Amino acid sequence: MTTDPRPLYARATAQAARLIRTVRPEQLTAPTPCTEYDVRALLGHVVGGTRRIALVGEAGEAQGEPMTAPDVPDDGWAKAYDGVREQALRAWESDERMASSVTVPWGEVSGRAALSAYVMEIVTHTWDLSEAVGRPLALDPELADFALAAARQALPDGPREGRPFDAPVPAPEEAGPYERLAAWLGRAPLSRA
């Protein structure tokens, strides 16, 4: 991908931040399309994962850094995410970081490739969260289109042993960009799960 992912990452994380602010305490135990997480666990993964993304941007790697945030109080998710989001945006500002190699869980890649994958991840988890809390906000379709292109480039069309996403599932013919992205990553809306 030749598109600079930084503006898209900023938009995607801003969208996630707006959605996280809508989550009510009684929704924290609700299921999500990402079957291994309820809303609380998904928020922990989003906060912990974003912290890890920030560290990759700062140091070029973050191996061993947890992908969870177990110490965030139930009323502190929005603040916790805002903090790590700002750290991540600062960490990925430089053109040098975008051009240099970084080490991520799937190997050594360019900063540009890593951040493109992180756009895909936050856009996907934003959709997961939106589904879980009743779709309170309209989601940006351009972000889903970019994330789907990144996902198709990074993930095979078939079994995905050892990868964090299941094999693709069929998307309805009338599916919008988020549902097509979700289907490529092995997810279905809760209403169809």
N, C-alpha and C positions, 0 to 999 in steps of 0.2 A: 504494500500500500504506500502510495506516495503522499497522501494527504497528511498534513501536520495534525496529529491527534490531540495536541494540547488544547486548542479551543473547544474541541468536542468533549474532552475530558472535563474541562471547566464547566461546560453546559450540563454534562451528564451528572456531575457531582452536585451542581446547584439544584438540578431536578430532584436528585435523591434527597438532598437536605430539605427541600420543601415538603416532600412526601413524608419523611421521617417526622417532621413537626406535626403531622396530622394524626400520628398513631396515638390511640387512647389506651390507658392501662388495661382495660378489659380485653383488648385485642392481642396482648402479648402472648397468649397461649394458643392463638388461632393457627391452624395449619397454613402452609404455603405450598405453592407448586413445586418448590424444591423440597422433596419429601423428607429429607433428613433434618429439616429445620422447622420449628414453629416460628412465630414472629420474633420472639425474644432472641432465639438462637440465630436467626437470620440477621437481626440488627447487630448482634455480637460479631458475626462473621463479617458484616459490612464494615464495622468500625475497626476490627482487628486487621482485616484485609487491607483497608485503606492506610492504616498505620504501616503495614508491611510495604505497601506501594511507595509510601513516602520514604521509607528507609532505602528501598532500591534506588529511588531517585537521588537520594543524598549520598549513598555510599557505593552504589553499583551492585549491591546484593543485600539480602536480608534473610539468608538461610537460618533456620532455627527460630525465627521470630514467629510467635503464635498467630494463627489466623482467626483468633477469637478475642473477645474483650469481656472476660467474665466478671470484672469488678465494676461495671457500669451500673448504677442504680436505675431502677425502672423509670424514674422521672428524668434521667440524665442522658438519654440516647441522642437527642438533638444536639445538645451541647458537646457531647463526646465526638459526634460525627463532624460537627463544624470545626472542631479543633484539629482533627486528623486530616480533614479535607484541606484546610488552609496549609497545613504542613506539606501535604502531597503537592498541592499546586505550586508552592515555592520550590520544592525539590526538583520539579520537572521544568522549571523556567528556562534553563540554559540550552542553547543550541548544541553545546558540547555534550551534554548528557544525552540528548536525543541521538547524536551520531555515534556515541561510544557504545561499547558492549556492556551489557549488564547480565547478571546471573539471576534467573527466575526459576521457579520450580520445574519448568519444562526444558530448561537448558540455558545456554548462553546465546543471547540475541541482541539486536541493536535496541537502544533506548526507544526508538520510534516504534519498533515491533512490539516491545513490551508494553508501552503505554497504549497502543492500539488494542492489545488484548485486555488491558485493564479498563478501557472504555467498554468493551464487550461485557466484561464481568459486572461493572456497576450498572450498566443499562439493563442487563438481564436480571440482576437482583432487585433493581428498582421495580421492574415489572412483577417479579415474584411478590414483593412487598405490596404493591398496588393491588394485585389480585387478592392477597390475604386480608387487606383492610377495606375492601369494597370499592376500589377504584375512585378515590376521592378527587383526583386531579387528572386532567388530560396530560398524556405523556407525549413528548416531542418525537414525531415519526422519523425525522431525519436521523436522530440518534440511533433508533432501531435499525434503520437501513445501513448505517455505517457498521453497527455491531454485527449485523447479519453477514455483511461482506467479510469482516474480520474473522467471524466464526467459520465461515465456509473456507476461508484460506487456511485456518489453523487446525480445523478438525475434520477427520475423514467422514465420508458418508457411509457409515456402517458401524460395526462394533467399535467401542472405544474403551477397551480394557485398560485399567489403570489411569483413566482420565476422569476429571471431575464432572463430566457431562455424559448423560446417557446417549444412546444411538438416537438418530432422528425419528420422530413420529410424524404421521401425516398431518398437514395443516388443512383446514377446510379451504375450499376454493376461494371463498370470500374473505379469508383471513387478512387482517391488517399487518403492518410491519412487525409489531411486537409479538403477535401470535405466530407469525412465520419464524421469527427469531427463536421464540420459545420452542417451537416444534423442532427446529434444527438442533436444539440443545436437549431434546428428549423430554420436554415439558408440555403440559396441556393446561389450559385455564382450569381453575378449581371447579367451574361449572360443568366441565367435561371430564374431570378426573374420575 
